[in-house]
Amino acid sequence: MKLLKKWISQWKEFRSKKATAYFGTSLYDELTVNPLPSVLLITFAILFFAYSLPYAFYLGKFFYWFVGVLEITKVLKIPFLDEMRYYHYLSVFVYFYIAASLLIDVSRLLNRWNIKTVFVKNEIWQIQRFGFGKKLIKFNLNDEGLQLGYEHGGLSDFFGWNRMVWDKNGKTLISTPYFFPYKNNNAIVNRILKR
């Protein structure tokens, strides 16, 4: 057990040194992101795939009916279009094509929602997973003409739908992911709003 604790403490120390080297200082605050939207989206996608897969053969029946309505088999005289199994193959292909495209869209949305936001001195660093690496966006808070919008209050505090948005000349430059306004996040918001 002592060996496991030693390994864990060495791992934490290694990560701390790596973060300090990356940010150039040990004085940084990381915004804790609300995981609920991501969890709900993943749950919805899994449930959608689980409950829609048994009904994929209805798509094949629809294709069969559609070809029958257009009378393609009579006009083109293609006999294999009268067999239902080819439409089932087509429906499986279409189902998995839709599933793959939905997974790509969900992964892009999760990538946008799960941005790591770090406040270093008077800068905001947003670190986003990008391909097989990371994409870093640095933003200086002392720029001229910046307007900060803080979306909070009421049910958004309860559900963790708070976020900060920086605009310049009516264009959104940077926004934080959704977060709960408690503990460390509250201290970060107070420091940004200078209260």
C-alpha positions as CSV (number, residue, x, y, z in Angstrom):
1,M,0.0,0.0,0.0
2,K,2.9,2.3,0.8
3,L,4.4,1.6,-2.6
4,L,1.1,2.6,-4.3
5,K,0.9,5.8,-2.3
6,K,4.5,6.6,-3.2
7,W,3.8,6.1,-7.0
8,I,0.6,8.2,-6.8
9,S,2.5,11.1,-5.1
10,Q,5.3,10.8,-7.6
11,W,2.8,10.9,-10.4
12,K,1.1,14.0,-8.9
13,E,4.5,15.7,-8.5
14,F,5.5,14.9,-12.1
15,R,2.2,16.4,-13.4
16,S,2.6,19.5,-11.2
17,K,6.1,20.0,-12.6
18,K,4.9,19.5,-16.1
19,A,2.1,22.0,-15.7
20,T,4.4,24.5,-14.1
21,A,6.8,24.2,-17.0
22,Y,4.0,24.5,-19.5
23,F,2.4,27.6,-18.0
24,G,5.7,29.2,-17.0
25,T,4.5,29.7,-13.4
26,S,2.9,27.7,-10.6
27,L,0.4,30.5,-10.0
28,Y,-2.5,29.6,-12.3
29,D,-6.1,28.8,-11.7
30,E,-8.0,26.2,-13.8
31,L,-11.7,26.6,-14.3
32,T,-13.6,23.4,-13.3
33,V,-16.0,22.5,-16.1
34,N,-19.5,21.2,-15.7
35,P,-19.5,17.6,-16.8
36,L,-23.3,17.2,-16.9
37,P,-23.9,18.3,-20.5
38,S,-21.3,16.0,-21.8
39,V,-22.6,13.0,-19.8
40,L,-26.2,13.7,-20.9
41,L,-25.1,14.0,-24.6
42,I,-23.1,10.7,-24.4
43,T,-26.1,9.0,-22.6
44,F,-28.5,10.3,-25.2
45,A,-26.3,9.1,-28.1
46,I,-25.9,5.6,-26.6
47,L,-29.6,5.3,-25.9
48,F,-30.5,6.5,-29.4
49,F,-28.2,3.8,-31.0
50,A,-29.4,1.1,-28.6
51,Y,-33.1,1.7,-29.2
52,S,-33.0,2.6,-32.9
53,L,-30.9,-0.4,-34.1
54,P,-33.7,-3.0,-33.9
55,Y,-35.9,-0.7,-36.1
56,A,-33.3,-0.3,-38.9
57,F,-35.1,-2.9,-41.0
58,Y,-38.1,-0.6,-41.3
59,L,-35.8,1.6,-43.5
60,G,-35.4,-1.4,-45.8
61,K,-39.1,-1.8,-46.1
62,F,-39.4,1.9,-46.9
63,F,-36.8,1.6,-49.7
64,Y,-38.7,-1.4,-51.1
65,W,-42.0,0.5,-51.0
66,F,-40.4,3.6,-52.6
67,V,-38.9,1.6,-55.5
68,G,-42.3,-0.1,-55.9
69,V,-44.1,3.3,-56.1
70,L,-41.7,4.6,-58.7
71,E,-42.0,1.3,-60.6
72,I,-38.3,1.1,-61.2
73,T,-38.3,-2.6,-61.5
74,K,-40.9,-2.5,-64.3
75,V,-39.3,0.3,-66.3
76,L,-35.7,-0.8,-66.0
77,K,-36.5,-4.5,-65.9
78,I,-34.0,-5.3,-63.1
79,P,-35.2,-8.5,-61.4
80,F,-33.0,-8.4,-58.4
81,L,-34.7,-5.2,-57.1
82,D,-37.7,-7.4,-56.3
83,E,-35.8,-9.2,-53.5
84,M,-36.2,-7.7,-50.0
85,R,-32.8,-8.7,-48.7
86,Y,-31.0,-6.1,-50.9
87,Y,-33.0,-3.4,-49.3
88,H,-32.1,-4.7,-45.9
89,Y,-28.4,-4.5,-46.8
90,L,-29.0,-0.9,-48.0
91,S,-30.9,0.0,-44.8
92,V,-28.0,-1.3,-42.7
93,F,-25.5,0.7,-44.7
94,V,-27.7,3.9,-44.3
95,Y,-28.2,3.3,-40.6
96,F,-24.4,2.9,-40.0
97,Y,-23.7,5.9,-42.2
98,I,-26.1,8.0,-40.1
99,A,-24.6,6.6,-36.9
100,A,-21.1,7.4,-38.0
101,S,-22.0,11.0,-38.9
102,L,-23.8,11.5,-35.6
103,L,-20.8,10.2,-33.7
104,I,-18.6,12.6,-35.6
105,D,-20.9,15.5,-34.7
106,V,-21.1,14.4,-31.1
107,S,-17.3,14.2,-30.8
108,R,-16.9,17.7,-32.3
109,L,-19.5,19.1,-29.9
110,L,-17.8,17.4,-26.9
111,N,-14.5,18.8,-28.1
112,R,-16.0,22.3,-28.0
113,W,-17.6,21.8,-24.6
114,N,-14.6,20.3,-22.9
115,I,-12.1,23.0,-23.4
116,K,-9.6,23.3,-20.5
117,T,-9.6,27.0,-19.4
118,V,-6.7,28.3,-17.3
119,F,-6.2,31.8,-16.0
120,V,-2.5,32.7,-15.9
121,K,-1.7,36.2,-14.7
122,N,-3.8,38.5,-16.9
123,E,-4.2,35.9,-19.7
124,I,-6.7,33.2,-20.5
125,W,-5.3,30.0,-21.9
126,Q,-7.7,27.6,-23.6
127,I,-6.4,24.2,-24.3
128,Q,-8.4,22.1,-26.7
129,R,-7.8,18.6,-27.9
130,F,-7.0,18.9,-31.6
131,G,-6.4,15.8,-33.7
132,F,-3.7,13.8,-31.8
133,G,-2.4,16.8,-30.0
134,K,-3.5,20.0,-28.4
135,K,-4.5,23.5,-29.6
136,L,-3.6,26.4,-27.4
137,I,-5.4,29.8,-27.6
138,K,-4.0,32.6,-25.6
139,F,-6.0,35.7,-24.9
140,N,-4.9,38.9,-23.0
141,L,-7.5,40.4,-20.7
142,N,-5.9,43.9,-20.8
143,D,-6.8,44.5,-24.5
144,E,-8.7,47.7,-25.3
145,G,-12.4,47.6,-26.1
146,L,-13.1,44.2,-24.5
147,Q,-16.5,43.5,-23.0
148,L,-17.1,40.7,-20.5
149,G,-20.5,39.0,-20.3
150,Y,-21.2,36.8,-17.4
151,E,-24.2,34.5,-17.8
152,H,-25.4,33.5,-14.4
153,G,-28.2,33.5,-11.8
154,G,-31.3,31.5,-10.9
155,L,-31.5,28.0,-12.4
156,S,-28.2,28.4,-14.3
157,D,-26.4,28.4,-11.0
158,F,-28.2,25.3,-9.9
159,F,-27.6,23.4,-13.2
160,G,-24.1,24.7,-13.8
161,W,-24.9,26.8,-17.0
162,N,-22.7,29.7,-16.0
163,R,-20.2,31.0,-18.5
164,M,-18.1,34.0,-19.3
165,V,-18.0,35.5,-22.8
166,W,-15.6,38.1,-24.0
167,D,-16.7,40.3,-27.0
168,K,-14.9,42.9,-29.0
169,N,-16.8,45.1,-31.5
170,G,-19.8,42.8,-31.3
171,K,-17.8,39.7,-32.2
172,T,-17.3,36.9,-29.6
173,L,-13.6,36.4,-29.2
174,I,-13.6,33.7,-26.5
175,S,-16.0,32.0,-24.2
176,T,-15.6,29.6,-21.3
177,P,-17.3,26.2,-21.2
178,Y,-20.3,25.9,-18.8
179,F,-19.3,25.7,-15.1
180,F,-20.7,25.7,-11.6
181,P,-20.1,29.0,-9.7
182,Y,-18.8,27.3,-6.5
183,K,-15.5,26.8,-4.7
184,N,-12.5,27.5,-6.9
185,N,-14.6,28.7,-9.8
186,N,-16.2,31.4,-7.5
187,A,-12.8,32.7,-6.6
188,I,-11.8,32.9,-10.3
189,V,-15.0,34.7,-11.2
190,N,-14.5,37.2,-8.4
191,R,-11.0,37.9,-9.5
192,I,-12.0,38.4,-13.1
193,L,-14.9,40.7,-12.1
194,K,-12.7,42.5,-9.6
195,R,-15.1,42.1,-6.7
